[in-house]
Amino acid sequence: MAKAGALSVTRKLERELKHRLWLQKNLPSSSQLRKCQRRILILRTELAKITHMAVNI
């Protein structure tokens, strides 16, 4: 399976950040909010790996 590029990961991250704001406002302390925060952490880590690999080429 092909790896996602930096642009697609950035777009997913931006969408998750907007979604987290909505969840914090409307569903605080919910499992959905915790899952969203975990996805943000994963996406930020993935983006850091992609940009680190691009710098070290």
Order of alpha helices (4+ residues) and beta strands (2+ residues): alpha-alpha
